[in-house]
């Protein structure tokens, strides 16, 4: 069972995504997302079919509205800190049915928060975080890069330990839980997380989620 600080991280990511869906006027997808998180079949009954595009949705949102909603929700917070949050040039594939909505949000939400923290605290002219999502024959790959200070090689394992952080915890939630949550999701799917240096400086986190699940991986809040 997730600890209280870990649940705080999850709740913040879910609310950012829900806010993004509402801002994008994806009302049926917002209702479906809440139904998926809560297991409320009554709510699910009023939603559109899983992953069906809403009639007014722009073409670029039809492949995976949840991804664009999460970015929309996170972009505002990033811009307040002077960080540009952008989507990489890779085409965004439809999310495989095997990947639960909550897990997609957990992985990308926490990696984005981590990247924004790193870029905002580093003296560069144009701090940014960049999100990439693409398909490989046997996996969906999620990538988040930043132009912050990077992570020393000696610490690239430690950063995934729950509670480990170099930053002071804010009053509203603990530190050192986001990357542990990302690692936990990847392991449940039989996938992996890789941390590397970004060319030009900074860090790149890459998560591979196999298309075939070894175990049931869905999880509610």
C-alpha positions in Angstrom: 0.0 0.0 0.0 1.3 3.5 -0.9 2.5 5.7 1.9 0.7 9.1 2.6 3.5 11.1 0.9 3.4 8.8 -2.1 -0.4 9.2 -2.3 0.0 13.0 -2.2 2.3 12.7 -5.3 -0.3 10.6 -7.1 -3.2 12.9 -6.2 -1.3 15.9 -7.5 -0.7 14.2 -10.8 -4.3 13.0 -11.2 -5.6 16.5 -10.4 -3.2 18.1 -13.0 -4.5 15.6 -15.6 -8.1 16.2 -14.7 -7.6 20.0 -14.9 -6.0 19.5 -18.3 -8.9 17.4 -19.6 -11.4 20.1 -18.5 -9.3 22.9 -20.0 -9.3 21.0 -23.3 -13.1 20.5 -23.0 -12.6 16.7 -23.0 -15.5 16.3 -20.6 -16.4 12.7 -21.4 -12.7 11.6 -21.1 -12.5 13.5 -17.8 -15.5 11.5 -16.5 -14.0 8.3 -17.8 -10.7 9.1 -16.1 -12.4 9.6 -12.7 -14.3 6.3 -13.3 -11.1 4.5 -14.0 -9.4 5.9 -10.8 -12.4 5.2 -8.5 -13.8 2.0 -10.1 -17.2 3.8 -10.1 -19.2 1.8 -12.8 -22.0 4.4 -12.7 -19.6 7.1 -13.9 -18.1 4.8 -16.5 -21.5 4.2 -17.9 -21.9 7.9 -18.7 -18.5 8.2 -20.4 -17.7 7.5 -24.0 -16.3 4.1 -25.0 -12.7 3.7 -23.8 -10.3 6.0 -25.7 -13.0 7.1 -28.2 -12.3 10.6 -29.4 -14.9 13.3 -28.5 -16.5 14.8 -31.6 -14.9 18.2 -31.2 -11.4 17.0 -30.2 -8.6 18.4 -32.4 -6.8 15.8 -34.5 -3.6 15.9 -32.4 -5.6 15.0 -29.3 -7.4 12.0 -30.7 -4.4 9.6 -30.4 -4.0 10.0 -26.7 -5.9 12.8 -25.0 -4.6 11.8 -21.6 -1.1 12.6 -22.6 -2.0 16.1 -23.9 -4.2 16.7 -20.8 -1.4 15.9 -18.5 1.0 18.2 -20.4 -1.6 21.0 -20.3 -2.0 20.6 -16.6 1.7 20.5 -15.9 2.6 23.3 -18.3 1.0 26.0 -16.3 3.0 25.0 -13.1 6.2 24.7 -15.1 5.8 28.2 -16.7 5.3 29.7 -13.3 8.8 28.5 -12.5 10.2 29.8 -15.7 10.5 26.3 -17.3 9.2 25.5 -20.8 7.4 22.2 -21.0 7.2 20.7 -24.5 6.4 17.6 -26.4 9.2 16.0 -28.5 8.8 15.6 -32.2 8.1 11.9 -32.1 4.5 11.1 -33.0 2.4 10.2 -30.0 1.0 6.7 -30.4 -2.3 5.5 -29.0 -1.7 4.1 -25.5 -1.8 0.3 -25.5 -4.8 -1.0 -23.7 -2.5 -2.9 -21.3 -1.2 0.4 -19.8 -3.6 1.7 -17.1 -4.5 5.4 -17.2 -3.3 5.9 -13.6 0.0 4.3 -14.4 0.6 6.4 -17.5 -0.1 9.5 -15.4 2.1 8.3 -12.5 5.1 7.7 -14.8 4.9 10.9 -16.8 3.6 13.1 -14.1 6.4 12.3 -11.7 9.1 12.4 -14.3 7.9 15.8 -15.5 7.9 17.1 -11.9 11.4 15.9 -11.4 12.6 17.4 -14.7 11.0 20.8 -13.9 12.6 20.8 -10.5 16.0 20.1 -12.0 15.7 22.7 -14.8 14.2 25.4 -12.6 17.0 25.2 -10.1 19.8 25.3 -12.6 21.3 28.6 -14.0 20.6 28.1 -17.8 19.3 30.8 -20.1 16.2 28.7 -21.3 15.3 26.0 -18.8 13.1 23.3 -20.3 11.7 19.8 -19.9 10.8 17.7 -22.9 8.4 14.7 -23.0 8.6 12.0 -25.7 6.3 9.0 -26.2 6.8 6.5 -29.0 6.2 2.9 -30.0 8.6 0.1 -30.5 7.7 -3.4 -31.7 7.4 -4.8 -28.2 7.0 -1.8 -26.0 5.8 1.7 -25.4 8.6 4.1 -24.5 8.2 7.2 -22.4 11.0 9.7 -22.1 11.4 12.9 -20.1 14.6 15.1 -20.5 15.7 18.3 -19.0 18.6 20.8 -19.2 19.2 20.9 -15.5 22.5 19.9 -13.7 22.1 16.2 -14.5 22.6 13.3 -12.0 26.1 12.2 -11.1 26.9 8.6 -12.1 27.4 7.6 -8.5 23.8 8.6 -7.6 21.9 7.1 -10.5 20.7 4.1 -8.5 20.1 6.0 -5.2 17.6 8.4 -6.8 15.1 5.6 -7.2 15.0 4.8 -3.5 11.9 5.8 -1.7 12.5 8.9 0.5 15.9 9.7 -1.0 16.3 13.3 -2.1 18.8 16.1 -2.0 16.1 18.7 -1.6 14.2 19.9 1.5 10.7 18.6 1.7 8.0 21.3 1.2 5.3 21.6 3.9 2.5 20.1 1.8 4.2 16.8 0.8 7.3 14.7 1.2 10.4 14.4 -1.1 12.0 11.4 -2.7 8.8 9.5 -3.7 8.2 10.4 -7.4 11.1 8.4 -8.9 10.4 5.5 -6.6 6.8 5.4 -7.8 8.0 5.5 -11.5 10.3 2.6 -10.8 7.6 0.7 -9.1 5.2 1.0 -12.0 7.9 -0.1 -14.5 8.7 -3.1 -12.4 5.1 -4.2 -12.1 4.8 -4.1 -15.9 8.1 -6.1 -16.3 9.6 -3.0 -17.8 12.6 -0.8 -17.0 13.7 2.7 -16.2 17.0 4.1 -17.5 18.7 7.3 -16.4 21.3 8.8 -18.6 23.0 12.1 -19.3 21.3 14.3 -21.9 23.6 15.4 -24.8 24.3 19.1 -24.1 23.8 18.7 -20.3 21.0 17.5 -18.1 19.3 14.2 -17.6 17.1 11.8 -19.6 14.8 9.3 -17.9 13.5 6.6 -20.3 10.8 4.1 -19.3 10.0 1.0 -21.4 6.7 -0.7 -20.8 6.2 -4.0 -22.6 3.0 -4.5 -24.5 2.4 -7.9 -22.9 1.8 -7.7 -19.1 3.3 -10.4 -16.9 0.7 -9.5 -14.1 -2.4 -7.4 -13.6 -1.0 -3.9 -13.3 -4.0 -1.7 -12.9 -4.2 0.3 -9.7 -6.6 2.8 -8.2 -5.7 5.7 -5.9 
